[in-house]
Amino acid sequence: MGNIQQREELHRTIWAMADGLRGQAGGWEFKAYVLGTLFYRFISENLTTSTSCRLMLAWKALIMQP
């Protein structure tokens, strides 16, 4: 029973923190901001991974040349 109570308390705390962070912005505005930020992070991480792989392949090709 304590686990359920802890989970509910955590849920309330997280929502209170989100409401405080959101401030005066409406729910839709905040949602658009958060989703935009998550999308930017996703693109950034994928671009970094892709670039790193390409650089590694180019380096290997350069090393393997006779």
N, C-alpha and C positions, 0 to 999 in steps of 0.2 A: 504494500500500500504506500510506503514511503517513496518508492520509485515514481509512482504516478503523481504524487504531490510535488516531488522535485521537478518533474517534467512540466507540470502545469505552471509552477513558479518560474521556471526558465522561460517558458513560452510567454508569460506575462512580462517578464523582464525584457526579453528581446523586442516585443512589440512596443513597450514603453521607450526603449532606446531608439527604435526606428521612428516613432512619432516625434521624439525630441530632435532627432537628426533631420527629419523632414521639415520641421519648423512650420512656417506659414505657407509653404508650397502645397498645392493641391495634390491629391493622390495620383492623378494622371500625370502631372508635371514631374513628380518625383519618380514615378515608374519609368517615364521616358528617359529621364536622366540616368537612372540606374541601368536600364537596359542598354542605353547608348554606351555607357562606360564598360559594361560587360562585353559588348560587341567589339569595342575598341581593343580591349584586352585580348579577346579571342583572336582577332586579326593580327595583333602585334606578336603574340606568342607563335602563331602559325608562320608568320613571315620570318621571325627569328629562326625557327626550326628549319624552314625551307632554305634560308640563306646559309645557315650553318652546314646543312647537308651538301649544298652545292659547293661551298668552299672546301669542304673535306674531299669531295670527289675531284675537284680541280687540283687540289694539293697532291692527292694520290696519283693522278694522271701525270702531273709534273715530275714526281719522284720516279715513276715507273718508266719515263722516257729513257731510251738508250743514249 
